């Protein structure tokens, strides 16, 4: 089984990213894996939209609601 991590974006989409190939995929010339996937880790990217949504016109970065200059301006 090849190992993947799942990245969850603020727009609601998720994307798998390859961590490491399984034995069969390492030995295949095109690194093709015909087995099951194994998601090893999962993490959330709460302040960024995925590439597809950015291409559709959404902003790449989403405001966090935290302004570091707010405390200095008071």
Secondary structure per residue as TSV (DSSP state, phi and psi in degrees):
chain	resnum	aa	ss	phi	psi
A	1	X	-	360.0	128.8
A	2	X	E	-74.8	147.3
A	3	X	E	-105.3	134.1
A	4	X	E	-125.4	162.2
A	5	X	E	-120.0	147.5
A	6	X	E	-106.2	125.6
A	7	X	E	-106.9	120.9
A	8	X	E	-102.7	123.8
A	9	X	E	-97.7	166.8
A	10	X	T	-69.9	-19.9
A	11	X	T	-79.1	-7.1
A	12	X	S	103.1	-11.8
A	13	X	-	-83.4	157.4
A	14	X	E	-132.3	154.6
A	15	X	E	-137.6	129.8
A	16	X	E	-82.0	143.1
A	17	X	E	-129.5	132.7
A	18	X	E	-70.0	129.9
A	19	X	E	-96.6	-52.0
A	20	X	E	-154.1	150.7
A	21	X	-	-80.4	152.0
A	22	X	-	-79.9	177.6
A	23	X	H	-58.9	-44.5
A	24	X	H	-69.1	-40.0
A	25	X	H	-69.4	-32.7
A	26	X	H	-65.8	-35.0
A	27	X	H	-88.1	-13.7
A	28	X	S	-79.7	136.7
A	29	X	T	-60.8	-31.3
A	30	X	T	-99.8	8.6
A	31	X	-	54.8	40.5
A	32	X	-	-85.7	133.9
A	33	X	-	-113.6	124.2
A	34	X	-	-105.8	10.6
A	35	X	S	-96.8	-169.7
A	36	X	-	-78.9	156.0
A	37	X	E	-86.2	150.8
A	38	X	E	-129.0	116.6
A	39	X	E	-88.6	110.5
A	40	X	E	-80.9	-43.4
A	41	X	E	-138.8	161.2
A	42	X	E	-140.3	131.0
A	43	X	E	-139.6	156.2
A	44	X	E	-108.7	135.7
A	45	X	E	-111.6	85.1
A	46	X	T	-74.1	-13.3
A	47	X	T	-113.0	20.3
A	48	X	B	-144.5	139.5
A	49	X	-	-91.3	158.8
A	50	X	-	-73.3	167.8
A	51	X	H	-61.7	-36.8
A	52	X	H	-64.6	-45.1
A	53	X	H	-68.5	-33.7
A	54	X	H	-66.2	-40.2
A	55	X	H	-66.0	-27.0
A	56	X	T	-81.9	-4.4
A	57	X	T	113.1	-2.3
A	58	X	-	-75.6	153.7
A	59	X	-	-67.6	149.0
A	60	X	S	-70.7	-43.9
A	61	X	B	-107.2	141.1
A	62	X	-	-107.6	135.2
A	63	X	-	-62.8	140.7
A	64	X	-	-89.2	-13.4
A	65	X	S	89.1	-7.0
A	66	X	-	-103.3	124.7
A	67	X	-	-117.1	111.8
A	68	X	T	-66.3	-21.8
A	69	X	T	-87.8	-7.3
A	70	X	H	-62.9	-45.0
A	71	X	H	-67.8	-30.2
A	72	X	H	-77.1	-26.1
A	73	X	H	-82.6	-8.7
A	74	X	-	-89.8	360.0
